[in-house]
């Protein structure tokens, strides 16, 4: 069994909007690997260099990109200067999986 060929689900995002600032926390997907306590390990505990690019889109236009690591270890990932009454889409891309 090799993790790079295993299918691991996408991360879950939690967010907090305060005025024109959006703070995002990433909850890492679990792997088939177990810790010493028997619980499944999050993917970033197996792939130690893993992190995510978060991309904020307004329609098809890329507005901002921020690097994001596991929540709890780093400050939340933050998008600044959001416009009121605007629909945005956030896309995640995994980086550092090798």
C-alpha positions in Angstrom: 0.0 0.0 0.0 1.4 3.4 -1.0 -0.1 6.7 0.0 0.8 8.5 -3.2 -1.4 6.0 -5.1 -4.1 5.9 -2.5 -7.3 8.0 -2.8 -7.6 10.5 -0.1 -10.6 12.8 0.1 -10.4 16.6 -0.2 -9.9 18.8 2.9 -12.8 20.3 4.7 -12.9 24.1 5.1 -14.3 26.1 7.9 -14.6 29.8 7.7 -15.4 33.0 9.6 -16.4 36.2 7.8 -15.8 39.4 9.8 -16.6 42.5 7.8 -14.5 42.3 4.6 -12.1 39.6 5.9 -12.6 35.9 5.4 -10.5 33.5 7.6 -10.3 29.9 6.5 -9.2 26.8 8.5 -8.4 23.5 6.8 -9.4 20.2 8.3 -7.2 17.6 6.7 -8.6 14.4 5.2 -7.8 11.1 7.0 -5.6 8.4 5.5 -5.8 4.6 5.8 -2.8 4.8 8.2 -3.4 4.5 11.9 -1.7 6.2 14.8 -0.4 4.4 17.9 -3.8 5.2 19.6 -5.6 3.5 16.7 -7.2 6.6 15.2 -6.6 7.3 11.5 -3.8 9.8 10.7 -4.6 13.0 8.8 -2.9 13.2 5.5 -0.4 16.0 6.6 1.0 13.6 9.3 1.9 11.1 6.6 2.9 13.6 3.8 4.9 16.0 6.0 5.5 18.6 3.3 1.8 18.8 2.2 0.1 22.2 2.2 -2.7 23.8 0.1 -3.1 26.8 -2.1 -6.5 28.5 -1.6 -7.7 30.4 -4.6 -10.6 32.9 -4.3 -12.6 33.5 -7.4 -15.3 36.0 -8.3 -17.0 34.2 -11.2 -14.1 33.0 -13.5 -11.7 35.7 -12.3 -9.0 34.8 -9.8 -9.1 37.5 -7.1 -6.6 36.2 -4.5 -4.4 33.2 -3.6 -3.1 32.3 -0.2 -1.0 29.4 1.1 -2.6 27.4 3.9 -1.4 24.7 6.3 -3.2 22.6 8.9 -5.3 24.6 11.3 -4.0 24.8 14.8 -0.4 24.9 13.7 -0.6 28.1 11.8 -2.8 31.1 11.8 -6.0 30.8 9.7 -5.6 31.5 6.0 -7.0 35.0 5.3 -8.6 36.7 2.3 -8.7 40.5 2.7 -10.7 43.3 1.1 -13.8 41.3 0.1 -16.6 43.2 -1.6 -20.0 43.3 0.0 -22.9 41.4 -1.6 -20.5 39.4 -3.9 -20.5 35.7 -4.5 -17.1 34.0 -4.3 -15.8 30.5 -4.9 -12.8 29.0 -3.1 -10.8 26.3 -4.7 -8.1 24.2 -3.0 -5.0 22.7 -4.6 -2.7 20.3 -2.8 1.1 21.1 -3.0 4.1 19.3 -1.7 2.8 15.7 -2.0 6.1 14.2 -3.2 
